[in-house]
Amino acid sequence: MKKLVGILMLGFLLSLSISLNAQAVEKTEHAVKKSAKAVGNKTAEVASKGKSRVTDKVYKDKMGPNGQTIYIDDHSRYYWVDKKGHRHYESEASLKTKVQ
């Protein structure tokens, strides 16, 4: 009888250990996925801003809605780059004047 109880206790402890391990794996998996997304967004932002600085002109007297750098492309359109590397086009009238 004692052996049966001992075996059942051992089985219970092993199953508890496995479920706790699975939860830790899920948390780690979520953290890795979140970090990878953040790194990807930052990489896209830096690459897009770098390309814009090289290929397009920087509008030095104006800024975006939240102080972003404004670029002028080959078709004389004004845009700024967000944290995910996407371009947001603006009309010249909606741009703010930089305070020197």
C-alpha positions as CSV (number, residue, x, y, z in Angstrom):
1,M,0.0,0.0,0.0
2,K,2.8,2.4,0.9
3,K,4.5,1.7,-2.5
4,L,1.2,2.5,-4.3
5,V,0.8,5.8,-2.4
6,G,4.5,6.6,-3.1
7,I,4.1,5.9,-6.8
8,L,0.9,8.0,-7.0
9,M,2.7,10.9,-5.2
10,L,5.6,10.7,-7.5
11,G,3.3,10.7,-10.6
12,F,1.4,13.7,-9.2
13,L,4.7,15.7,-8.6
14,L,5.9,14.9,-12.0
15,S,2.7,16.0,-13.7
16,L,2.8,19.3,-11.6
17,S,6.4,19.8,-12.7
18,I,5.5,19.3,-16.4
19,S,2.6,21.8,-16.2
20,L,4.8,24.4,-14.5
21,N,7.5,23.9,-17.1
22,A,4.9,24.3,-19.9
23,Q,3.8,27.7,-18.5
24,A,7.4,28.9,-18.3
25,V,7.9,27.9,-21.9
26,E,4.8,29.8,-23.0
27,K,6.0,33.0,-21.1
28,T,9.4,32.7,-22.7
29,E,7.9,32.2,-26.1
30,H,5.7,35.3,-25.7
31,A,8.7,37.4,-24.5
32,V,10.9,36.3,-27.4
33,K,8.1,37.0,-29.9
34,K,7.5,40.4,-28.5
35,S,11.2,41.3,-28.5
36,A,11.6,40.0,-32.1
37,K,8.8,42.3,-33.2
38,A,10.3,45.3,-31.4
39,V,13.7,44.6,-33.0
40,G,12.2,44.2,-36.4
41,N,10.3,47.5,-36.1
42,K,13.4,49.4,-35.0
43,T,15.4,47.9,-37.8
44,A,12.7,48.9,-40.3
45,E,12.7,52.4,-38.9
46,V,16.4,52.9,-39.0
47,A,16.7,51.4,-42.5
48,S,13.8,53.6,-43.8
49,K,15.2,56.8,-42.3
50,G,18.7,56.0,-43.6
51,K,17.4,55.5,-47.1
52,S,15.3,58.7,-46.9
53,R,18.4,60.7,-45.8
54,V,20.4,59.4,-48.7
55,T,17.9,59.5,-51.5
56,D,15.6,62.4,-50.5
57,K,16.0,65.9,-49.3
58,V,15.4,66.9,-45.6
59,Y,13.1,69.9,-45.1
60,K,15.0,71.8,-42.5
61,D,12.5,74.6,-41.8
62,K,9.5,72.4,-41.1
63,M,8.6,69.4,-38.8
64,G,5.9,66.8,-38.6
65,P,2.9,66.7,-36.3
66,N,5.0,65.5,-33.3
67,G,8.3,67.0,-34.2
68,Q,9.4,64.3,-36.8
69,T,11.9,65.0,-39.5
70,I,10.2,65.9,-42.9
71,Y,11.6,64.5,-46.1
72,I,10.9,65.6,-49.7
73,D,10.8,62.8,-52.3
74,D,11.5,63.1,-56.1
75,H,7.8,64.0,-56.8
76,S,8.0,67.0,-54.3
77,R,5.8,65.2,-51.7
78,Y,6.4,65.7,-48.0
79,Y,6.6,62.7,-45.6
80,W,7.8,61.5,-42.3
81,V,8.8,58.0,-41.1
82,D,7.1,56.4,-38.1
83,K,8.5,53.9,-35.6
84,K,7.6,50.9,-37.8
85,G,9.4,52.4,-40.9
86,H,6.2,53.5,-42.7
87,R,6.0,56.7,-44.6
88,H,3.2,59.2,-43.8
89,Y,2.6,61.8,-46.5
90,E,1.5,65.2,-45.4
91,S,0.4,68.3,-47.3
92,E,2.7,71.4,-47.0
93,A,0.0,73.3,-45.2
94,S,-0.2,70.7,-42.4
95,L,3.5,71.0,-41.6
96,K,4.7,72.9,-38.5
97,T,7.4,75.5,-38.5
98,K,10.5,74.5,-36.5
99,V,11.5,76.8,-33.6
100,Q,15.2,77.5,-33.8
